[in-house]
Each structure stands twice: as C-alpha cells, then as structure tokens.
Amino acid sequence: MAHEHLTLATLPTHLVEALQLTVSLNPQDDAQRTAQREIVAALQRPLDARRQRIIVSQSNVGPVKWAAILLQGLCALIAIAMVHSDNRLACAIAVAMFATGIALSSLLIAAYSRPFTGEISVGTELLQQVVPSETTTSQPKSR
C-alpha cells in the first residue's frame, strides 16, 4: 500500500477461497445456517478493512486543497494584523501564534496525507498479530 501497487481489483486469494468455500456449503439446520452467516460476515470484515486501507492509500491532498488552506490562513493572518494594528506587541504575538497553528496544521495534513509511508506511517504490526504463524497452524493437536 505504501508503494500504491495494490488495487481494489486484486483480492487476497486465501480470503476469497475461504469465502467461496463457506458459501458453497449446504447447511442442514438453523444452527448451521447461523454459523455460515457468521463465518461469511467474519470473512467479509477483513476484506472491507483491506478495501478501506487501499482507498486511503490512494487518496491524497491535491494542490487546490493546499492553495485553499494556505489562502485561508493568509486571510486570517491579515485580519488578525488589522485588528491588532494599534498595538504592535499584541499584533506580533497574535500573528505568531496563529502562524504557528497554520504551520502545525499544514505539517499534520502533509504527514497524514500518505498514511502508509513516511515517519509516522501505519505499519503492519497489528495485522501480523492477527495472522497465525506457520508453526501453530501446521502442527496437529496432540491429545
């Protein structure tokens, strides 16, 4: 996702196969139908989460948005300066505080516009905790 190689058209084969297998089962009673519905819902949740992560990874903050944000900040700085024009110290303090706020907001927008890359990126640690390791799934249970 950080390199934008994934698309919504590519699907994880293991989840799709598990979903197809679950849907192809023929439940015999209400308990099995309920279990089948719950399994399908549980398999669809990671697919939906993956879809949302791909959508977020492909979104960005365009130049028009940046221009609008910066122009709005400039207008607010001018308005603050005009309001405090009679007192230079109050004007300098108010403009400096608001300019700091604009700079921090711009930094946050830039940092979070690409959530899967950079210094504050969303990692795969949580997803790796969910995936069972090969050693636990391949060993048969002993009695």
C-alpha positions in Angstrom: 0.0 0.0 0.0 2.9 2.3 0.7 4.1 1.9 -2.9 0.5 2.0 -4.3 0.8 -1.3 -6.1 -2.4 -2.8 -4.7 -5.7 -2.0 -6.4 -9.3 -2.9 -5.5 -9.3 -5.4 -8.4 -6.7 -7.6 -6.8 -8.1 -9.7 -4.0 -6.4 -11.8 -1.3 -6.8 -15.4 -2.6 -6.9 -17.1 0.8 -9.8 -14.9 2.0 -11.7 -15.3 -1.3 -11.2 -19.1 -1.3 -12.4 -19.3 2.3 -15.4 -17.2 1.5 -16.3 -19.3 -1.6 -15.9 -22.5 0.4 -18.2 -21.2 3.2 -20.8 -20.0 0.7 -20.7 -23.3 -1.2 -21.5 -25.3 2.0 -25.1 -26.6 2.3 -26.3 -26.0 5.9 -28.7 -28.7 7.2 -30.4 -26.8 10.1 -30.8 -23.3 11.6 -27.7 -23.6 13.7 -25.5 -24.4 10.6 -27.2 -21.5 8.7 -26.5 -19.1 11.5 -22.9 -20.4 11.7 -22.5 -20.0 7.9 -23.8 -16.4 8.1 -21.4 -15.5 11.0 -18.4 -17.0 9.1 -19.3 -15.1 5.9 -19.6 -11.9 8.0 -16.3 -12.6 9.7 -14.6 -13.2 6.4 -16.1 -10.0 4.9 -14.7 -7.8 7.7 -11.0 -8.1 6.7 -12.0 -7.7 3.0 -13.8 -4.5 3.9 -10.9 -3.3 6.0 -8.4 -4.0 3.2 -10.7 -2.1 0.8 -10.7 0.9 3.1 -6.9 0.8 3.5 -6.4 0.7 -0.3 -8.8 3.7 -0.7 -7.0 5.7 1.9 -3.6 4.8 0.5 -4.6 6.1 -2.9 -6.1 9.3 -1.7 -4.1 12.5 -1.5 -4.3 16.2 -0.7 -4.3 18.0 -4.0 -2.8 21.4 -4.9 -6.2 23.0 -4.9 -6.8 21.9 -1.3 -3.3 23.2 -0.3 -3.9 26.5 -2.0 -7.3 26.9 -0.3 -5.8 26.1 3.1 -2.9 28.4 2.7 -5.0 31.3 1.3 -7.4 30.9 4.2 -4.5 31.1 6.7 -3.1 34.1 4.9 -6.5 35.9 5.1 -6.8 35.1 8.8 -3.3 36.4 9.4 -4.1 39.7 7.6 -7.4 40.0 9.6 -5.5 39.5 12.9 -2.9 42.0 11.9 -5.6 44.6 11.0 -7.5 44.1 14.3 -4.3 44.5 16.4 -2.7 47.2 14.2 -2.9 49.8 17.1 -0.8 47.6 19.4 2.4 46.2 17.8 3.2 43.8 20.6 -0.3 42.3 20.6 -0.2 42.1 16.8 3.1 40.3 16.8 2.0 37.8 19.5 -1.3 37.1 17.8 0.1 36.7 14.3 3.0 34.5 15.6 0.6 32.2 17.5 -1.8 31.9 14.5 1.1 31.4 12.1 2.4 28.6 14.3 -1.0 27.0 14.2 -1.1 27.2 10.4 2.3 25.7 10.2 1.4 22.8 12.6 -1.9 22.1 10.8 -0.1 22.1 7.4 2.5 19.7 8.8 -0.2 17.3 10.1 -2.1 17.4 6.8 1.1 16.7 4.9 2.1 13.9 7.3 -1.3 12.2 7.2 -1.9 12.6 3.5 0.1 9.4 2.9 -0.6 7.2 6.0 1.3 4.2 4.7 4.6 5.9 4.0 6.9 8.2 6.0 8.0 8.5 9.5 4.5 8.3 11.1 3.2 5.6 8.8 0.7 2.9 9.7 2.6 -0.3 10.0 1.7 -4.0 9.6 2.3 -5.0 13.2 -1.3 -5.2 14.2 -2.2 -7.2 11.1 0.7 -9.6 11.7 -0.6 -10.3 15.2 -3.9 -11.5 13.7 -2.3 -13.8 11.1 -1.5 -17.2 12.7 2.1 -18.3 12.4 3.0 -21.3 10.2 4.2 -23.4 13.2 0.8 -23.2 15.0 -1.3 -24.0 12.0 0.8 -26.8 10.5 1.2 -28.9 13.7 -1.6 -31.3 14.6 -3.1 -31.0 18.0 -1.9 -33.7 20.5 -4.2 -35.3 23.0 
